[in-house]
């Protein structure tokens, strides 16, 4: 059977969406989709039944294997459906509706991203991918243009953010280089989605700004982990925008008021699993406002890299599956411009902000 190649970091299709007729059959390369994939039987009816039973038993035998998800080489979306949320798997030809496909195959699957992460149901997703490889005609595919993306997660226990974590950003804002990560937080009300809107709270502020950031998605519970082991606890990575209201942020020494207004934490559209991101501190990062490039940097400029951030945060608190860690933004924000505050062109209603992390996909929001 002809394999559909899953998009990989750096592929041209990162920024080019392709139309697709709904509900087309899909085929997969097991080597691309299963890290160290098992040798499943060829797709005759009897052999498919044996393979399906085997992968179903494997999922049942490992109901809470939190390490499985990070080892899969996939990009996963949290989708907004009529009756709630659902998972989508990216392919070249569109997005597999995980729930509909699992139902067609008679397999269990997590209902959304939070259930996948928080309940350690990666083995079920792996079993579904293996079953699709044997019965590609059962895959229900929807075009990217016809899906509605949801926030990547909707009920994390924690949303942790890091301030002034890029050297050039600290320099442009004339901030001393931190000696430890400067942590602050957002709340779940701030979560937003790819293609979403941010309603600007103009009754409390008028200086709105973007901050494109790499977001770490925790995959396994961890406390006080070493830097050398820190990435083992990651499920994957995503593009985020630490949207900010600068008057509120700088009104006191605490950032929170300017960071956690409704919709101020867009994340998505993809959870890109750890296996597909060999080095999270070697990723290009860009931001466009109304088509004009405003940030162009690389995560290699972080003061505290991803390993250090996870290790430090976990020394203070237990990190749980599904927790988000915004890792800071580089230079190029409005807040860092060298001109009087009142002369700067702050974001306003009608602006479109596009954030991009290399290999993780572009995150678009409209301001209203």
C-alpha positions as CSV (number, residue, x, y, z in Angstrom):
1,X,0.0,0.0,0.0
2,X,1.2,3.6,-0.7
3,X,2.3,5.3,2.5
4,X,1.2,8.9,3.5
5,X,4.3,10.6,4.9
6,X,3.7,12.5,8.1
7,X,5.1,16.1,7.9
8,X,8.5,16.5,9.6
9,X,10.1,19.5,11.2
10,X,11.3,21.9,8.5
11,X,9.1,20.5,5.7
12,X,7.7,23.1,3.3
13,X,4.2,22.0,4.2
14,X,4.7,23.6,7.6
15,X,3.3,26.9,6.3
16,X,1.3,25.5,3.4
17,X,-2.1,24.0,4.0
18,X,-3.4,21.5,1.4
19,X,-7.1,21.1,0.6
20,X,-8.5,17.6,0.9
21,X,-11.8,15.9,0.3
22,X,-13.2,14.6,3.5
23,X,-13.1,11.0,4.6
24,X,-10.4,9.8,2.3
25,X,-8.6,6.6,3.1
26,X,-5.1,7.0,4.6
27,X,-2.0,4.8,4.8
28,X,0.9,5.1,7.1
29,X,4.6,4.3,7.3
30,X,4.9,2.4,10.6
31,X,8.6,3.4,10.7
32,X,7.6,7.1,10.6
33,X,4.7,6.8,13.1
34,X,6.0,4.3,15.7
35,X,9.3,4.9,17.3
36,X,11.0,1.5,17.1
37,X,7.7,0.2,15.7
38,X,6.8,-3.3,16.3
39,X,6.5,-5.7,13.4
40,X,2.8,-6.1,12.8
41,X,1.4,-8.7,10.4
42,X,0.5,-7.9,6.9
43,X,-3.1,-6.8,6.1
44,X,-5.1,-9.9,5.3
45,X,-8.4,-10.3,7.2
46,X,-7.3,-13.0,9.6
47,X,-3.9,-11.4,10.2
48,X,-5.5,-8.0,10.8
49,X,-7.7,-9.5,13.4
50,X,-4.7,-11.0,15.2
51,X,-2.8,-7.7,15.0
52,X,-5.8,-5.6,16.3
53,X,-6.3,-8.0,19.2
54,X,-2.6,-7.8,20.0
55,X,-2.4,-4.0,20.0
56,X,-5.7,-3.8,22.0
57,X,-4.3,-6.1,24.6
58,X,-1.1,-4.1,24.7
59,X,-3.0,-0.9,25.4
60,X,-5.0,-2.7,28.2
61,X,-1.9,-4.1,29.7
62,X,-0.3,-0.6,29.9
63,X,-3.3,1.7,30.8
64,X,-1.1,4.4,32.3
65,X,2.2,4.3,30.5
66,X,3.0,8.0,30.5
67,X,6.2,7.5,28.6
68,X,4.6,6.1,25.4
69,X,3.4,9.4,24.0
70,X,6.7,11.1,23.8
71,X,8.2,8.2,21.9
72,X,5.7,8.4,19.1
73,X,6.7,10.5,16.1
74,X,3.5,12.5,15.5
75,X,1.8,15.9,15.5
76,X,-1.4,15.9,17.5
77,X,-4.2,18.5,17.7
78,X,-6.9,19.1,20.1
79,X,-10.0,19.7,18.0
80,X,-13.2,21.6,18.8
81,X,-16.2,19.3,18.1
82,X,-20.0,19.9,18.3
83,X,-20.1,17.9,21.6
84,X,-16.8,18.9,23.1
85,X,-13.2,18.1,22.2
86,X,-11.4,15.4,20.2
87,X,-8.0,14.4,19.0
88,X,-6.6,14.8,15.5
89,X,-3.5,13.2,13.9
90,X,-1.8,15.1,11.2
91,X,-1.0,13.5,7.8
92,X,0.0,14.9,4.5
93,X,-3.6,14.5,3.2
94,X,-5.4,15.9,6.2
95,X,-6.2,15.3,9.8
96,X,-7.4,11.9,11.1
97,X,-10.4,12.2,13.4
98,X,-9.1,9.9,16.2
99,X,-12.5,9.3,17.9
100,X,-14.3,8.5,14.7
101,X,-11.5,6.2,13.4
102,X,-11.3,4.4,16.8
103,X,-15.0,3.8,16.7
104,X,-14.7,2.3,13.2
105,X,-12.0,0.0,14.3
106,X,-13.6,-1.0,17.6
107,X,-10.7,0.5,19.7
108,X,-10.6,2.6,22.8
109,X,-9.0,6.1,22.6
110,X,-8.7,9.2,24.8
111,X,-11.4,11.7,24.2
112,X,-9.2,14.8,24.1
113,X,-5.7,16.0,24.7
114,X,-6.1,16.4,28.5
115,X,-7.3,12.8,28.8
116,X,-4.4,11.6,26.7
117,X,-1.8,13.4,28.8
118,X,-3.2,13.3,32.3
119,X,-4.4,9.7,32.2
120,X,-1.3,8.3,30.4
121,X,-3.3,6.9,27.4
122,X,-0.5,7.0,24.9
123,X,-0.5,3.2,24.5
124,X,-4.1,3.4,23.1
125,X,-3.1,6.0,20.6
126,X,-0.1,3.9,19.5
127,X,-2.5,0.9,19.1
128,X,-4.8,3.0,17.0
129,X,-2.0,4.1,14.7
130,X,-0.9,0.5,14.3
131,X,-4.4,-0.6,13.4
132,X,-4.7,2.2,10.8
133,X,-1.5,0.9,9.2
134,X,-3.3,-2.4,8.7
135,X,-6.7,-1.0,7.8
136,X,-6.0,2.4,6.1
137,X,-9.5,2.5,4.7
138,X,-10.9,2.8,8.2
139,X,-9.2,6.2,8.8
140,X,-11.6,9.1,8.8
141,X,-9.8,12.1,7.4
142,X,-10.9,15.7,7.4
143,X,-9.2,18.6,5.6
144,X,-7.3,21.1,7.7
145,X,-9.5,23.9,6.3
146,X,-12.6,22.2,7.8
147,X,-11.5,21.5,11.3
148,X,-11.8,23.8,14.3
149,X,-8.8,23.8,16.5
150,X,-9.3,23.9,20.3
151,X,-6.7,25.2,22.9
152,X,-4.0,22.5,22.9
153,X,-5.0,21.6,26.5
154,X,-8.1,22.9,28.3
155,X,-7.6,21.9,32.0
156,X,-3.9,21.8,32.9
157,X,-3.1,21.9,36.6
158,X,-0.4,24.6,36.0
159,X,0.6,27.2,33.4
160,X,4.1,28.3,34.3
161,X,5.8,31.2,32.5
162,X,9.4,32.5,32.4
163,X,10.3,36.1,32.1
164,X,13.5,37.6,30.4
165,X,14.9,34.2,29.4
166,X,16.5,35.4,26.1
167,X,19.8,37.4,26.3
168,X,18.9,39.8,23.5
169,X,15.4,40.3,25.0
170,X,16.9,41.2,28.4
171,X,19.2,43.6,26.7
172,X,16.5,45.3,24.6
173,X,14.4,45.8,27.8
174,X,17.5,46.9,29.8
175,X,16.9,44.1,32.3
176,X,19.8,42.5,34.2
177,X,20.5,38.9,33.2
178,X,18.6,36.8,35.7
179,X,20.5,34.5,38.0
180,X,17.6,32.1,38.3
181,X,14.5,31.7,36.1
182,X,12.0,34.5,36.7
183,X,8.7,32.5,37.0
184,X,5.2,33.8,36.9
185,X,1.9,32.2,36.0
186,X,-1.3,32.3,33.9
187,X,-4.6,30.6,34.7
188,X,-6.8,28.4,32.5
189,X,-9.1,31.4,31.6
190,X,-6.2,32.6,29.5
191,X,-6.0,29.5,27.3
192,X,-6.8,30.2,23.6
193,X,-6.5,28.4,20.3
194,X,-5.1,28.5,16.8
195,X,-7.5,30.6,14.8
196,X,-9.0,32.1,18.0
197,X,-9.7,35.7,18.9
198,X,-8.4,37.8,21.8
199,X,-10.9,40.3,23.0
200,X,-8.7,43.2,24.2
201,X,-9.6,44.4,27.7
202,X,-9.3,48.1,26.7
203,X,-11.2,49.2,29.9
204,X,-8.0,48.4,31.9
205,X,-5.1,48.8,29.4
206,X,-4.2,50.1,26.0
207,X,-0.6,48.8,25.5
208,X,-1.0,45.2,24.2
209,X,2.0,43.2,23.0
210,X,2.9,39.7,21.5
211,X,5.5,37.3,22.8
212,X,6.0,34.2,20.7
213,X,7.4,31.3,22.8
214,X,8.3,27.7,22.8
215,X,5.9,25.8,25.1
216,X,7.0,22.6,26.9
217,X,4.1,20.2,27.5
218,X,4.9,17.9,30.5
219,X,4.2,14.2,29.9
220,X,5.2,12.5,33.2
221,X,4.9,13.6,36.8
222,X,8.2,14.8,38.1
223,X,9.6,16.5,41.2
224,X,13.2,17.7,41.7
225,X,14.5,16.1,38.5
226,X,18.1,16.6,37.3
227,X,18.9,18.6,34.2
228,X,20.3,15.5,32.6
229,X,16.9,13.7,33.0
230,X,14.6,16.6,32.5
231,X,13.6,16.1,28.9
232,X,12.6,12.5,29.7
233,X,9.5,14.0,31.4
234,X,8.4,15.9,28.3
235,X,5.4,14.8,26.2
236,X,6.2,17.3,23.5
237,X,6.4,20.9,22.4
238,X,4.1,23.6,21.0
239,X,4.0,27.1,19.7
240,X,2.6,29.7,22.2
241,X,2.0,33.4,22.5
242,X,2.4,34.9,26.0
243,X,0.1,37.8,25.1
244,X,0.6,40.8,27.4
245,X,-1.0,44.0,28.6
246,X,2.0,46.1,29.5
247,X,0.5,48.8,31.7
248,X,-0.9,46.1,34.0
249,X,2.3,44.1,33.8
250,X,4.4,47.0,35.0
251,X,2.0,48.5,37.5
252,X,3.6,46.5,40.3
253,X,6.6,44.2,40.6
254,X,4.3,41.2,39.9
255,X,3.6,40.4,36.2
256,X,0.4,38.4,36.6
257,X,-2.2,41.1,36.1
258,X,-0.9,41.8,32.7
259,X,-0.5,38.2,31.7
260,X,-3.6,36.2,32.5
261,X,-6.5,38.2,31.1
262,X,-9.1,36.1,29.1
263,X,-7.5,34.5,26.0
264,X,-4.0,35.7,26.7
265,X,-2.4,32.2,26.3
266,X,-2.9,30.9,22.8
267,X,-1.2,27.5,22.3
268,X,-1.2,25.2,19.4
269,X,-2.2,24.1,16.9
270,X,0.0,21.0,17.4
271,X,1.5,19.0,20.2
272,X,4.7,17.8,18.5
273,X,6.0,14.8,20.4
274,X,9.4,14.7,22.0
275,X,10.7,12.1,19.5
276,X,10.3,14.6,16.7
277,X,12.2,17.4,18.4
278,X,15.8,16.2,19.0
279,X,16.9,19.5,20.5
280,X,14.3,22.1,21.6
281,X,17.1,24.7,22.0
282,X,17.8,24.7,18.3
283,X,14.5,25.9,16.9
284,X,13.9,29.0,14.8
285,X,11.2,31.4,16.2
286,X,9.3,34.1,14.2
287,X,6.4,36.5,14.7
288,X,4.4,38.4,12.2
289,X,2.0,41.2,12.8
290,X,-0.4,41.9,9.9
291,X,2.2,40.2,7.7
292,X,5.2,42.2,8.9
293,X,8.0,40.2,10.5
294,X,8.6,41.4,14.1
295,X,10.6,38.6,15.8
296,X,13.2,36.4,14.1
297,X,15.4,34.5,16.6
298,X,16.3,31.0,17.8
299,X,15.7,29.1,21.0
300,X,19.5,28.8,21.3
301,X,19.5,32.3,22.8
302,X,17.8,31.2,25.9
303,X,19.6,32.0,29.2
304,X,18.1,28.9,30.9
305,X,17.6,26.1,28.4
306,X,14.7,23.7,28.5
307,X,16.5,21.2,30.7
308,X,17.4,23.9,33.3
309,X,13.8,25.3,33.3
310,X,12.2,21.9,33.9
311,X,14.8,21.0,36.6
312,X,14.3,24.4,38.4
313,X,10.5,24.4,38.2
314,X,10.4,20.8,39.4
315,X,12.6,21.7,42.4
316,X,9.8,24.0,43.6
317,X,6.7,22.1,42.7
318,X,5.5,18.8,41.3
319,X,5.0,19.0,37.6
320,X,2.0,17.0,36.3
321,X,1.2,15.6,32.9
322,X,-0.5,18.3,30.8
323,X,1.2,21.2,32.6
324,X,2.4,23.9,30.3
325,X,5.7,25.7,30.6
326,X,6.1,28.9,28.5
327,X,9.9,29.3,28.1
328,X,10.2,33.1,27.4
329,X,10.4,35.3,24.3
330,X,13.3,36.7,22.3
331,X,13.9,40.3,21.2
332,X,11.6,42.1,18.9
333,X,8.6,42.9,21.1
334,X,7.0,46.3,21.3
335,X,7.9,46.5,24.9
336,X,11.6,46.5,23.9
337,X,11.5,49.3,21.3
338,X,13.8,52.3,21.9
339,X,11.3,55.1,21.7
340,X,8.9,56.7,24.2
341,X,6.1,54.5,25.2
342,X,3.4,56.8,23.9
343,X,5.0,56.9,20.5
344,X,5.0,53.1,20.0
345,X,2.4,51.4,17.8
346,X,0.8,48.9,20.3
347,X,-1.4,46.1,19.1
348,X,-5.0,47.0,18.5
349,X,-8.3,45.5,17.4
350,X,-8.1,44.2,13.8
351,X,-4.5,43.1,14.1
352,X,-3.5,39.5,13.2
353,X,-0.6,38.0,15.1
354,X,1.1,34.8,13.7
355,X,3.7,33.0,15.9
356,X,5.9,30.2,14.5
357,X,8.3,27.7,16.1
358,X,10.3,25.7,13.6
359,X,8.7,22.3,13.1
360,X,5.8,23.1,15.5
361,X,3.5,25.0,13.2
362,X,2.1,28.5,13.0
363,X,-0.3,29.8,15.6
364,X,-2.7,32.6,14.4
365,X,-4.9,34.8,16.5
366,X,-7.0,37.8,15.7
367,X,-7.4,40.8,18.0
368,X,-10.9,42.2,18.5
